[in-house]
C-alpha cells in the first residue's frame, strides 16, 4: 500500500524517469543574494587587511624618519651651543674684529 501511494504521487517523464520538480525561485534567488553578499564581505575584509598592512608599513617608515630627525636635531643643538659659546665669541671678536673690553674710564652711563 505504501508503494502504491508513493508511486501515484511521483511524476514520471515519458522515459520512466522521475520528472524534475520546478524549484522555487525565491529560495534560489535568496541563496544567490546571500552568496554574493558573502563574496563582497570577503573582498572587503581582504581589501581592509591590505590597507591596514600598507598603513602600518608607512607608520614604521615615518617613525624611523622621526628617530633620524630627532638625532639630527640633538646634534644641531650641540653644534649651536659650541658655536655660540661666550668664550668663542669673545675670542673671535678680539681676533677678527680687533675688539676689546673697554676700560672703566671709557665707559659712559646714560640715564633716561
The 8 nearest C-alpha neighbors of each residue, nearest first, counted from 0:
[[1, 3, 2, 4, 5, 6, 7, 8],
 [2, 0, 4, 3, 5, 6, 7, 8],
 [3, 1, 5, 0, 4, 6, 7, 8],
 [2, 4, 6, 0, 1, 5, 7, 8],
 [3, 5, 7, 1, 6, 2, 8, 0],
 [6, 4, 2, 8, 7, 3, 9, 1],
 [5, 7, 3, 4, 9, 8, 2, 10],
 [6, 8, 4, 5, 9, 3, 10, 2],
 [9, 7, 5, 6, 10, 4, 3, 11],
 [10, 8, 6, 7, 5, 11, 17, 18],
 [11, 9, 18, 17, 8, 12, 7, 6],
 [12, 10, 17, 18, 16, 15, 9, 13],
 [11, 13, 18, 14, 16, 15, 17, 10],
 [12, 14, 15, 11, 16, 18, 17, 10],
 [15, 13, 12, 16, 11, 17, 18, 10],
 [16, 14, 11, 12, 13, 17, 18, 10],
 [17, 15, 11, 12, 14, 18, 13, 10],
 [16, 18, 11, 10, 12, 19, 15, 9],
 [17, 19, 11, 12, 10, 16, 20, 9],
 [20, 18, 21, 17, 10, 12, 11, 22],
 [21, 19, 22, 18, 10, 17, 23, 9],
 [20, 22, 19, 23, 24, 18, 27, 25],
 [23, 21, 24, 20, 27, 26, 19, 25],
 [22, 24, 25, 26, 21, 27, 28, 20],
 [23, 25, 27, 26, 28, 22, 29, 21],
 [26, 24, 28, 27, 23, 29, 30, 22],
 [27, 25, 29, 28, 24, 23, 30, 22],
 [26, 28, 24, 30, 25, 29, 31, 23],
 [27, 29, 31, 25, 26, 30, 24, 32],
 [28, 30, 26, 32, 31, 27, 25, 33],
 [31, 29, 33, 27, 28, 32, 34, 26],
 [30, 32, 28, 34, 29, 33, 35, 27],
 [31, 33, 35, 29, 34, 30, 36, 28],
 [34, 32, 36, 30, 35, 31, 29, 37],
 [33, 35, 31, 37, 36, 32, 30, 38],
 [34, 36, 32, 38, 33, 37, 31, 39],
 [37, 35, 33, 39, 34, 38, 40, 32],
 [36, 38, 40, 34, 35, 39, 41, 33],
 [39, 37, 41, 35, 40, 36, 42, 34],
 [40, 38, 36, 42, 41, 37, 35, 43],
 [39, 41, 37, 43, 38, 42, 36, 44],
 [42, 40, 38, 44, 39, 43, 37, 45],
 [41, 43, 45, 39, 44, 40, 46, 38],
 [42, 44, 46, 40, 45, 41, 47, 39],
 [45, 43, 41, 47, 42, 46, 48, 40],
 [46, 44, 42, 48, 43, 47, 49, 41],
 [47, 45, 43, 49, 48, 44, 42, 50],
 [46, 48, 50, 44, 49, 45, 43, 51],
 [49, 47, 51, 45, 50, 46, 44, 52],
 [48, 50, 46, 52, 47, 51, 45, 53],
 [49, 51, 47, 53, 52, 48, 54, 46],
 [50, 52, 48, 54, 49, 53, 55, 47],
 [53, 51, 55, 49, 50, 54, 56, 48],
 [54, 52, 50, 56, 55, 51, 57, 49],
 [53, 55, 57, 51, 56, 52, 58, 50],
 [54, 56, 58, 52, 57, 53, 51, 59],
 [55, 57, 59, 53, 54, 58, 52, 60],
 [58, 56, 54, 60, 55, 59, 61, 53],
 [59, 57, 55, 61, 56, 60, 54, 62],
 [58, 60, 62, 56, 57, 61, 63, 55],
 [61, 59, 57, 63, 58, 62, 64, 56],
 [60, 62, 64, 58, 63, 59, 65, 57],
 [63, 61, 65, 59, 64, 60, 58, 66],
 [62, 64, 60, 66, 65, 61, 59, 67],
 [63, 65, 61, 67, 62, 66, 68, 60],
 [64, 66, 62, 68, 63, 67, 61, 69],
 [67, 65, 69, 63, 64, 68, 70, 62],
 [68, 66, 64, 70, 65, 69, 71, 63],
 [67, 69, 71, 65, 70, 66, 72, 64],
 [70, 68, 72, 66, 71, 67, 65, 73],
 [71, 69, 67, 73, 68, 72, 66, 74],
 [70, 72, 68, 74, 69, 73, 75, 67],
 [73, 71, 69, 75, 74, 70, 68, 76],
 [74, 72, 76, 70, 75, 71, 69, 77],
 [73, 75, 71, 77, 72, 76, 78, 70],
 [74, 76, 78, 72, 77, 73, 79, 71],
 [77, 75, 79, 73, 78, 74, 80, 72],
 [78, 76, 74, 80, 75, 79, 81, 73],
 [77, 79, 75, 81, 76, 80, 74, 82],
 [80, 78, 76, 82, 81, 77, 83, 75],
 [79, 81, 77, 83, 78, 82, 84, 76],
 [80, 82, 78, 79, 84, 83, 77, 87],
 [83, 81, 79, 80, 84, 78, 87, 88],
 [84, 82, 80, 81, 79, 85, 88, 87],
 [83, 85, 87, 86, 81, 82, 80, 88],
 [86, 84, 88, 87, 89, 83, 90, 82],
 [85, 87, 89, 88, 84, 90, 83, 91],
 [86, 88, 90, 84, 89, 85, 91, 83],
 [87, 89, 85, 91, 90, 86, 92, 84],
 [90, 88, 92, 86, 87, 91, 85, 93],
 [89, 91, 87, 93, 88, 92, 86, 94],
 [92, 90, 94, 88, 93, 89, 95, 87],
 [93, 91, 96, 89, 98, 90, 94, 95],
 [92, 94, 97, 98, 90, 91, 96, 99],
 [95, 93, 91, 97, 92, 96, 90, 98],
 [94, 96, 91, 97, 92, 93, 98, 90],
 [95, 97, 92, 98, 93, 94, 91, 99],
 [98, 96, 93, 94, 95, 92, 99, 91],
 [97, 99, 93, 96, 92, 100, 94, 95],
 [100, 98, 93, 101, 97, 92, 89, 96],
 [99, 101, 102, 98, 93, 103, 89, 105],
 [102, 100, 105, 99, 103, 106, 104, 98],
 [101, 103, 105, 104, 100, 106, 99, 107],
 [102, 104, 105, 106, 101, 107, 100, 108],
 [103, 105, 102, 106, 107, 101, 108, 100],
 [106, 104, 102, 103, 101, 107, 100, 108],
 [107, 105, 103, 104, 108, 101, 102, 109],
 [108, 106, 109, 105, 104, 103, 110, 101],
 [107, 109, 110, 106, 111, 105, 104, 103],
 [110, 108, 107, 111, 106, 105, 104, 103],
 [109, 111, 108, 107, 106, 105, 104, 103],
 [110, 109, 108, 107, 106, 105, 104, 103]]
